[in-house]
Structure formats: structure tokens, C-alpha cells
Amino acid sequence: MREPKSIVIRLPNWLGDAVMASPIANLLKQAYPNAKITLYGTKASLSLFEHDPFVDQHLVLDKDISSQKEVLKLKEHKFDLGIMLTNSFSSAWLFYRARIPTRVGFAKDMRKWMLTHSLPYPKDRTKMHHIYLYQELLKKMGISASAEPKLYLSNEEKKWAEKFLLENNIKSDSLVIGINPSAAFGSSKCWLQERFRELSMELLKNDGVHLLFFGDGSAKEKNDSVSKGLDRCINLAGKTTIRQLLALTSTCDLFLTNDSGPMHIACAINTPVVALFGSTSPEATGPYGRGTYLRKKVSCSPCFKRECPIDFRCMKAITVDDVRQTINDQLEKYKIQYAKEST
């Protein structure tokens, strides 16, 4: 294959998947330092990469216009290599109609004939972490290097987050724990609401602890239910942009979460993570870097269902004591100290 001059990467739509795919631009830039690299995807997924040093351009996928207009938009840029990190027929159809000469992707959803370089998608999605599954596509081009996800913040964003904490009476010596009780995929990914509350009450017995509750607008009611009446808690559900989510998560000493987009964001900005797994597979989408996970083995997990059809045994098996101990272990591992002891 001739060395490309202009590369387009079709990002996944889900935020967590987009984060796991973030090393692709880095690896391509290392392999082809003179190539222009464009990310193509939704506004939400593109916002993750606002300050990525390996990306030259963003191209927004506009779902409100016709596919023909999207094709024309792609043609205007004269890309010579297209990497599809989505598995849909429609994404391959766009790249095919845009006549991008080299089109790389997984042979899924009856689209192999539209790809010039394809790989079969694994039948068992628990065999390989998605981070490295995406990078398998690059091996078709002779790129064997690997990397873990990393997201980037500007100095202005970091200063904004620090100012936010000070304005909310969270001092620099406080222990800040981020909590994400929801997950966009469905309720089967979510630890029990009442246990998040019980754990929050336990954590707040130490008067140096502050809790930040994250989530989109749909999580506001759940977060309110978990944090209602508790001191030193801020419910940020629906109140932050994605960039502000990154910035505030970077200020956390630890991040407690279900398997979700914010989990991957926290990992990618090097915040220690405790992730709770039930219906999904940590082997495929678990935390990395300074992350660890809790999972209780039950016969029906991972089922990958949006809602549990039986008794939710996978998540019910994870106790408050289990999570509290794992949090303490992570804090000790990374030498993060409580600011003040309980009195």
C-alpha cells in the first residue's frame, strides 16, 4: 500500500468506544508522520479529541442531511485512506461511495465487499479488549505498535476545574471522589441505587471527603436520590459539557463508576478508577491504566442485555463492603491520603 497523505478515521458513536479507539490517531501519526489525520464522527465523540496533538482536523457527521451530501463532503477532502472503527453497513457504504481508495474495517453487517482491507469480527467479544481490537485493524497495514487511550486537556480547562472546586468550598487538601451511578446502555450495567447511597454515607463519615456525582441530564433524578440530604456532595448530572466532564474528572482522586463512557474517560486521563461490572465483560471493555474492577462470577454473566430478565444477581452480589474495601485499596496503592480523619 502506498503511504497515505490524507487519512480519515470514522469514530465510534458511543463515548466509551470512542475513547478506547483514541490510540488509533497516535499510531497512524507515528507510522505516517507526514499524513493529515482527520477524525470523522458525531459532535459528542469529536469533542473528546479537541486538544489531541495527533489529530489535524475534525469532520462532523451530520445525521440531519442526506447521505449523498455526506458522500460529497467526504469526496471534497480527497482522502486516500479510510479507517472504519464502526461496524455498520452505512459507514462502509459512505466510504465506498466517496471512493476513498483504501478502506479498512471489520467484515461485519454484510459489508466486506465494500472494504479493500478487512478483518473478521471476533465471534466471542470477550476474547480481546476493545482497545486492542481496534488496533488489530492497523495490522492489516503493517502497523504492529500498540498504545493505551489518552485524552488531553488544555491549561485553561484545568484552571477552570480548579476554580470550580474552590468556588464550591472544596479545598486543595480534600479527597475528591467522583461517582457515576448510571450507564447509557441500560440498567443492567448499573449497581443498585440504594447501595451507591449507603456507600456515599460511609465515605462522608470522613469530613475531608467530597463527592462529585456525574451523568447526563437523564441521570439527575438518580443522582439526587443517591445524594439527597448528604453534605459535601455536588450533583453535576446534565450540568457539564463533555470537556468540563473531562476537566472535573481529572481533579478527582478516585472515580467510582459502572461500565460506561465516563469510566473510560477517567482511565484515559489517568484518574484511578474502581469500576463495577455485571452484565458486561471487563475482558472486553474493562478499565485500564490505573483502573481496577469488581465483578462477582455468576452463571449468566456476561449476558450483554440492556435489562436483567431475572434477579439481577450479578450486581446484587457486589456489596457495599466490597466496594469500600476496593476504594481503600486503590487509595493506598496510589498513596492518596484522606485529608482529615473522622471524628
Summary of the structure (lengths in Angstrom):
residues: 343
radius of gyration: 21.1
end to end distance: 67.1
largest distance: 68.2
contacts: 1132
relative contact order: 0.12
helix: 38%
strand: 17%
